[in-house]
Amino acid sequence: MLYGSQETQNKRSPVRGRRSRERRTMTGIGLLLTAAVLSSYTQLPAEANSWWSLALNPIQRPEMYIIGAQPLCSQLTGLSPGQRKLCQLYQDHMVYIGEGAKTGIKECQHQFKQRRWNCSTVDNTSVFGRVMQIGSRETAFTYAVSAAGVVNAISRACREGELSTCGCSRTPRPKDLPRDWLWGGCGDNVEYGYRFAKEFVDAREREKNYPRGSEEQARTLMNLQNNEAGRRAVYKLADMACKCHGVSGSCSLKTCWLQLADFRKVGEHLKEKYDSAAAMRLNRKNKLELVNSRFNTPTEEDLVYIDQSPDYCLRNETTGSLGTIGRLCNKTSEGMDGCELMCCGRGYDQFKTVQVERCHCKFHWCCFVKCKKCTEIVDQYVCK
């Protein structure tokens, strides 16, 4: 469902058909980023501040934002020069960028909760710590799901009228929609969300100036690829939603609009891309190429990585691995959550715990459900 070619999208305003003032504001993004690149080639190491830190420090919502005001943006940690300048122009967007980052982190932790690496955050502004220095599959997923979270949050904020430069989706009427169905409503503005997330999230990578052919350049290209895959996942999975009208629910008429997919579906899609991620390396033309040419060349929707993953078994300050000591495991499972694999062969300890759950629930007319509390002693296992 992606709109047109990528080249066409890059030239297109994210808010087609809106007032000329809004178009002028959004087209300023490209000039703004160019100025940021020319004015600063600050190179930040992988473990340094990240815009992900906006998820850990929720931004207050002032009643009104003033274009170009300094205090909010100067106080935010983790922004690159280009991202800080975008913040100054679009301060009302920053709340939702933080919410998008938080959504991405939570989804990452859900998808990997039963694996050795469980997307743990650390108590600093890098959020994930030194493990992000490694260009691994896990890092690829993290970049993708975070970018997807921003698209999701900005698109929805547009629909809800929270942002000054966008509104409801203006996606054209689908050709296969029945004639007597109405197209409109107020859809999620995925077009705007995609474009703004591309400018903001990619800004940090685009303003780096690493030597051609260097490992740092390969990592930058990897990050950009995975950011794009995350954004496209949200765009691809957005679908039509409809509401029936008519006497007694006869559904003789429908109104339809564009609606974002549940973010869990986006996370599952990206987890599948993680499982099939392609190992890449930098070639003589300073582009990423497959390490194994027998595999299919990855598309813009696929995840890529340049480094092998550590085993994440033991705590390692150098790589940032937190290890699996003390992690809960499933004694009967043969999967990654099983004690044999989760504990890396070190064995496990058993202990008993008391669980309290609601039980024997009954519906009472009218209209509430009454439950009892049941206690159960269960065995649990943790890695040595």
N, C-alpha and C positions, 0 to 999 in steps of 0.2 A: 504494500500500500504506500510505499515511499513515493513522494511527489517528485516526479521528473528525475533528471540526472543530477549527480552531485554538483557538477559544474554549474548547472542552472540554479540549484538551490543557493549556492554561495553568492550569487548575484542578486538574489531575490530578497526583498524586504520581508521580515518576519510577520508583519501585520499588513497584509495586502488589503487595499481598499479603505484603510482608515484615513483619518484626517491627515493633511499634509504636514502638520506640526509633528505628529507622531512618527511619520516616515522620516522626517529630517533628524529626529532624535535617534532613531534606531540605526540609520545609516552612519551616524557618528561613531558607532562602535568600531568599525574597521579603521577609521582614522585615529581613534583613540588608542587602539592596540598598536598601530604602527608607531605612534609617538612613544608608547611605552617601550617598544623594542629599541628604538633609536636612542632613547634617553637612558636606558639602563640595561646592561647585560649581566645583571646580578645572577650568579650561578649558585643555586641552593643545593646542598647535598641532599640525598634521598631521605636522610633521617631528620631533616630540618622541619620547620613549621609547614603545615599543610592547611589548605582551606577546609579539610575535613574537620579541623578543630572547631568550626562553627557549630558542629553537631553537639559538642560537649559543653559549649557555653552559649545557651540560647540567647538570641538577640531580643531585647525589649522592643515592643511595638509602639513607637510614638504615634500620636494621633495624626501627625502631618510630617512629611519629609520635605526638606528644601533641597532642590537640585544644587549640587556643588558644595553643600555644607560639609565641613571637615570632621567634627567630633566623632561621629559614629564610625566612619571608615578608619580613622587614625587609631581607634581603640581596638579594632579587630585584629587578632593575631592570625598568622598563617597565609595572608594574602600576598601574592606576587605583585610587582608594580602595576602590571596591566589589570589585574583583578581589583586592585585598590582604586584605580581610576574608574573602572566600571562601577564599583561600589559608590563612588561619588556621584555618578550620573543616575544610578538606579538603586538608591538606598532602600526603597520599599521592596526590592527584590531580595535583599539579603536575608530577611527572616526565612524566606522560603528556600533559599539555597541551603541554609542551616537545617531546615526541616528535611530537605531532600537528602542531605548527607546523613542525617540520623536514620532516615528510612533505609538508605543503602547499607549502613552499618548493621542495623537490626536484621535485615534480610540476609546479609552475609553470615551473621552469627547463627541464624536459623538453618541455613543451607549446610553449614559445616559443624553443627553442634555435636555430631557423632563421629568426627574425624580428629586425627591427631592435632592438626592445626584447626582451631575453632574460631578464627577471626577475632581473637581477643584484642581488646584495646588496652593501652597503657596510659598511665597518668601523666601525659605530657602533650604538647601541641602537635606532635607528629601522629597522634592517635593510635597507630598500629605499631609504632616503634621501628627498630632497625631491620626488622624482617622485610620491610618494604624496599630495602636496598637491593635485595635479590630480585632479579627479573624473572620470577617463577610463575607457574600457573596460578598460584594463589594470589600473587600480586596482580596478575592480569584480571582475575575475577573481581578483586577489590576495586580496581579502577573502573571496570565496566559497570558494576552495580552502583557505585557512587554517582557516576555520570547519569545513569538511568534514574536514580532518585531525584536528581535536580530537574530533569525533564518532567518527571511525574509531578513534582511539587509546583513548579512554575506553571505548567499547563493547567493544573487545577485552580491555582490562584487566579489565573486569567478568567476562568469561567465564573469564579465566585466574586469577581469585581474588586479584587484586592489590589490590583496593580494599575498604575495610571497609563501605561502604554499598550495595554492589550485588553481584550474582552473575550466574548464567546468565540468559539471556533467558526471560521468562515470556509470550512472545507466544502467543495462543490458537492452538489447532490449526486449520489451514486447512480450510475446509469441503469443498474439492475433493480432499483427501487420501484415497486409498483406505483403506477400513475396516481392512484387515489390515496396514496400515503403522503403525508406532509413531511418535508425535510426542513429542519430548523431546530427549534428548541434552543437550548444553550449548551453546546457541546464543549468538551475539554479542548483547549486551544493547543493541540500537540505541535502544530507548525511553529508557533511562537516559542513554546517550551524547548523544542529541539534546537532552534536557531540560537536562542539566548544561552542555553546550556553549552552549546558548541563554543560560543565566544568566551564565556566565562571559564569553563573547566579547562579548555585547551590553552588559555592565555599563558599559563605558567610554562607549558612545554614550548610554545612558539617563541617565547622571548629568550630562551636559552641560546647560547652561542658556542656549543661544544665543537672541537676540531672534527673535520670530516674524517670518517673512518674510525672514530673512537668508540669505545664501549658506551660512553655517555650518550653519543648520538644514537646508537642502536637502541638504548633504553628509552630515549625520547620518542623515537618512532614507534616503539612497542606501546608506550603509554597512549599515544595519539590513536593508534589502531584500536586499542581496547576501550578507550573513551567513546569512540565512534560506535563500536559494537554495542555498548550499553545504551547509547541514545537510540540506536536503530531498533533495539529490542522493544523499547516502550512504543515507538512509532508503529512498528510492525504489528504489535499485539493490540493496539487500539482498535475498537470495532464499533459497529453500529448498535445503538440501544433504542428501543421503541416503547411507546406507551399507548395503550388502547383507549379509544373513546367510543362512546355509543351507549344506548339504553341497556341497563342491566348487564353491563360488561360484555356486550355483543361483539365488541371489537370491530365494528363496521368501518372505523377510521383509525389510523395510527399516525402518531407524530414520532419522528426518529431523529437522532442526533449522534454525533461522534463521542464515544466515551472511552476513557482509559481502561485497560484491563486491570484487574486486581494485581497489586504489586507482587504478590506471592507467585503469580503466574510468570511475571517477568523474571523473578529470582530463579524459578525452576528452569526457564528457558536458558538463562545465562549459566546455570549449573551444567546443563547439557553441553553448552559451548565450552565450558571449563574441561569437561571430560574428554572432549575431542580437540582441545587446543593444539595448535601447531608449533613445533620448535623451529625457531628462526635464527638467522645470523645475518650480519651486514655484508653485502657483496661489494665488489669494486666500484659499482655505480652508486654506492652509499644508499642502497635500498635494502629492505629486509627480503631475504629469500629463504626458502625451505631448507632445513638441514638435510632432510631426506626427500629427494626429488620424486620419489615414487608416490608420495601423497599428493592430494589435490591442493592447488594453491588456495589459501584462505581468502574468503571474500571479506567485504567490509563489515559483515555481521558476525565474523568469527573472532575468537580470542587467540592471541599469539603470546609466546614467551621466548626468552633468550637464555635463561639459566635453568639448570636442573634444580628441583626443590630439595631442601634438606629433609632429613627424615622426621624432624620435629619431635624426636623421642626424648631427648634430654635438654635441659635448660642450657642455652648457649648465649652468652652476652654478646659475642661477636656477630652472630647471625640474627640475634633477636628472638630465637626460639624459646618459648616458655616451657617446653617439655610437657610430658603427660603424667608426671608424678602427682598423685592425688586426684586424678580425673576419674569420674564414675565410668564404669564399663558394664557391658552385658555379658554375663557368664555363658549364656546359651547361644549367643550370636556368633556366626562365622564371618560376619562382615567387619568393616572398619571400626564399628562400635564394640566389637567383641573384645573380651579381656586379653586374648592372645595378641591381637594386632594393636589394640590401643595401648597396651602396656609394653609393647616392644619386646616381649619375652621375659620381662623382669618379674612377672608374677603379680599377684594382687592380694589385697586383704579383704576379709569379709566382716561386715558389721550389720547389726539390726537397727531398724529405725521405725518409729511409729508414724503412720500416715492417717490423717483425718480427712474423710471425704463425705460429701452429701450423699444420702442414700434413702431408699424407700420413699421417694417423692410422690405426692398425690396432688392432683388438681382439685381445688375446692371451688364450687360455684358460689358467687362469681366475683372476683376472677383472680385467684392467686394460687401459687404452688407452695406446698408445705413439705419440707424434707426433714429427715432425722440426720444426725451425725454418726457416722460409723468409723471406728478406729480399727486399724489393721497393722500388724507387725510384719514388715517385709525385710527380706535380705537384700543388701546392697554391696557392691564391690567397687573398690578403688585401687588404682594402679600403685604398685610399690615404687 
